């Protein structure tokens, strides 16, 4: 699950959908690969049942994972903009999710702690 977390990546997650504003399919319109690696989205690749042959990419579907929903709810404000410490908060949620710990409710914790030694990530 190694991928580079950045505000750019998180903004891309906030924008991704089946089609972009111009009707272009997500496979070509968005940088979806890192989002899939991080476990934020899942790509559904249908297969023709009788033949076992996979359908082409235009039939692929995008699904947001439980982890993706948790992160989105924590890092975007009511206007769809990233909160100040979005990257730190996303990392904290990943750690909590992996270790089945409670998700921090305070969006500023632990990211805004001025003492780097006391930050939890």
N, C-alpha and C positions, 0 to 999 in steps of 0.2 A: 504494500500500500504506500510505496514511496513515490511522492510527487511533490512538486514545488507549489506551496501555498502562496498566493499573492492576491492583492486586491483585484488585479485584472482577471484572474481566474474566477474569483468569487462574483465579480460583475457579470462574467460570461454565464455563470450558473444562474444568476438572476434573470438573464435574458433568454436562456435556451427554452425552446418549445418545439413542437413538431415542425412548424414552419416559421420562417422569419416574416417581417412585415411586408416583404415583397413576394411572399409565397414560395420561397426557396426551401427545399427540404433540409432538415437539420443536419443530415450527413455532410452536406456541402456548405451550409450557411454558418455553422458554429464550430468552435474548437471543442468537440465533445469528448475526445479521447482522454484527456487528463481528468475530466469529470467522472468518466466511467472508472478509471483507475482508482480514484479516491473513494469510489463507492457512493457518489452522490446521485448518479443516474444508472439506469440499466437499459441496455438496448435489446429490444425484443426482435428477434430475427425469425420470422415465420417460415415454416417448411411445408411444402405441398405434401399432404398426408399420403396419398396413394403412391407417389413416386419417390418421396424422400428428398426431393430436390429443393434447396432453399430458394425462396423468392429473392428477387433483386432488391437492392438497397432502397429503392423508392417505396417499398412496402414495409421497411423497418419502422418500428415504433419506439418512442422514448417514454421511459417511466422513471419518475423520481422515486428514490428509495426512502425508507424510513429515516435513515441518517441524513439524507439530503433535506428532507422536510424539517428535521430538528435544527439543522444548521441554518436553513433559510429563515425560519421563525426567529432565530436568535440574532442574526447579523444584519437584517434589513429593517429599517425604520418603517413607519406607517406610510411613507411616500415612495418606498421602493429603493431608497438610497442606503448604501452601506453605512453602518455605524462606525465610529472612529476606530475602534479596536477590533474590526471584523476578522482580520486574519488570526489574531491571538484567540479570539472567542471561538472561531471555527476549529482551531487546533485543540483547544480545551474540550470542546464537545466531542471531537474524535477520540481523545484520550478517555473521556468519561464513557463514551459509547463502547469502546473496545474493552474496557475493564468493568463495564456494567455498574459504573458509579453514577450517583445522581448528577444530572445536568445542572451546572451553576445557573441560578436564577438571576443574579445580579450581572447585567451585561458589562459592568466595569470590572468585575472580578475574574481573574486575577490580573488582567492586562494593565490596569492603570496603577498598579503598585509601583511607586517610584524606586523601590529598592529591588534591583534585578535578582538578588539572591533569594528574595522571598516570593518570586513569581513561581507558579506551579508548573510552568512549561518553559 
